[in-house]
Amino acid sequence: MPPDDIAVNVGNRTTEVGAAAGVLSWLASGNWIGLSGVLIAIAGLVVNWYFQRRRDRRERELHAARLAAMRDACEL
């Protein structure tokens, strides 16, 4: 598994854990736990956003390269 995929998975899990901590703290009425849950969820979203953008850029470049290779093959 490429490192970016691992980072995306970690970002997703971090977001889920942060959201769960937020819900649990709301149920327990602990303000500091709720704040930490929200911060963890936001951190997970930022990590996920960053690595999704990297993956999207890489896939766009790969797609353009494949199209160029196909066009070159058709011109022969």
N, C-alpha and C positions, 0 to 999 in steps of 0.2 A: 504494500500500500504506500503510495507516494506521501511524502511529509505534509504536503498541503491538505491531502484528504484526512490525514490524522489530525491536523490542526482544526479543520472544519468540524470533525467529529467532536473534538475537545470543546470547541466553541459551542456546539449544540448542547452538549452535556452540561457545560457550565451554565448556559442559559436556563436549562431545565432545572438544575439544582438551585439556582438563584430564585427562580419562580416558585419552586416548592418551598424554599426557606421563607419567602415572602408570605405565602399562604399560611404556612404553619405559624409564623409569628403573628399574623393577623388573628389567627384563632387563639393564640396564647396571649395576645395583647402585649407583646414585648416590643417596644419602640426600636431599640437598638438592633434587635434581630430582624425586624422588618426593613430597616434601613440597609443593613448588610445584605439582605436578600435582594433588594432592589439594585444595590451597587453590583452585586455578583451577576445579576441578570443583565444589566447594562454592559458590564465587561464582556460577558459571553456574546452579546449581540455585536459589540465592536469587533471582537476577534473573528466572529463568523463573517461579518461584512467584509473585513479586510481580506480574508483568505478566499471568500467567494469571488471578490473582484479580481484577485490574482488568477484564480482558476479560469474565470471568464476571459480575461485578457489572453491567457495561454491558449485556451481553446479557440479563440478568434484567430490568433496567429497560425495555429495548426490548420484550421479550416482554410485560411487564405493560401497557405503553402500547398495544401492538397489540391485546391482548385487550380492553382498555377501549374502544378505537376500534371493534372488532367488536361489542361488546355495545351500544354507543351506536347503531351502524348498525342493529342488529337491533330496537331498541326503537322505531324510527321507523315 
